[in-house]
Amino acid sequence: MEQNSFDVSKEQVMELMGQRGFTLVDILGKASYEDSHIKGAISVPFDELEDHGWEILGGRKVITYCHGPSCEASEIAARILRDHGIEAYAYRGGLEEWTDSGLPLEGKYSKQG
């Protein structure tokens, strides 16, 4: 899939997370989130986000992520949020790239949290 202007790299995620007001959103299921997620992320599973996520996340600047580069759900989620007036970006590298890079994780199966 062609990269969009709202796709962000892991470096951009780290930079944006350092800025006040950005919320990192794990769109995987609750069980996956409990097992392992990017440190500081909140859980809003894709189906919830699709149904009423803009209400949950209203007023926030958001970065969505899912499993990894082959998963397009983070981009779809960002589009849904943008369609509802929320500043949203998609981290296409997802949990896979973040984990492979040794960056901070939380959850019962993360070695760090």
N, C-alpha and C positions, 0 to 999 in steps of 0.2 A: 504494500500500500504506500502511496505517495505521502511523504512527510508534510504535515500541515504547519502553518505558522504558529500554532499553539502547542506543538510537540516540544518537550523540553528534555535535555540530557540530564544525566545524574549530577553533573557539575552545576547545571542551572538549578536543579532541585535543591542542592545544598545551599546555593546562593539565595534562592527565594525563601527557603526555610529560615535562613538567617534574618530575613526581613520580617518585621512585625506584620501580622495579619494574614499570612498564608497558612492554610490548613492542608495537610497531606491526607488524602482519603484513599483507604484500601477498599476497593470495590469487590473483593473476593468474598466468599461466604464467611459467616461468623466463625465456623470451626477452623477454617484456614487462618483467619485473623488471630484466633486464640493460640494456634500452633506457632505461628511466626509472622511478624509484620515489621515494617520499617519503623524504627524508633520514632515515637511521637505521632504516628499516624492514628487516625480514628477510623472506625469501621462503619461504612455505609454500603452494604452489599448492592450489587448492580441492580437487582430487581427492585429493591427499595428505592434506590436512586431514580430508577426509571419511573416508578409510580409517583413519588413525591419528594425526591431528593432535593429539589430546589427549595422546598419549604424548610427542610432540615438544615441546609447549608446557606440559606439566604443571608446576604450581607457579608459573606466571607469571600476571600480570594482562595481558590482551590487548585490543588494539583492532584489528579487522579492517577492511580496505578493499579495494575493487575499482575498476572503471573510473569510475563516477560515480553520480549520483542514480537513474538508470534501472536500475542493476544491483542486483539483490536478493541477490546471492551473499554480500556482506559480512554481511547480516543472518542468512542461513541458516548461515554459518560460525560466527557468534557464538552462535547457538542450539545448534549441535552442540557447541561447546566448553562452553557452560553446562550442557548435558545430561550432560557428563562432569566437572562440578564445577569448571570453570575460570571465574574472573571474566572475562567477555568483553563487549566493547562493539562496536558496528558504526558505522563512520564512513561514512554513506551518501553524502556528498558526493564521496568517493573522489578518485582521482588527477586527475580532470577539474577539480573545484572547487579542489583544492590548487594545481594548475598555473595555473589562471585567476587565482588570488589572488596569484601571484608568490612563493609560499612555497618553501622550500628543497627541491631535488630532487637526486638522484644518478643516475648511469647514463651510458652512452655517448652518448645523445642529449640529455641535459639540458644546458642552457646553463650550469648552475652546477657540474656535477660530472663 
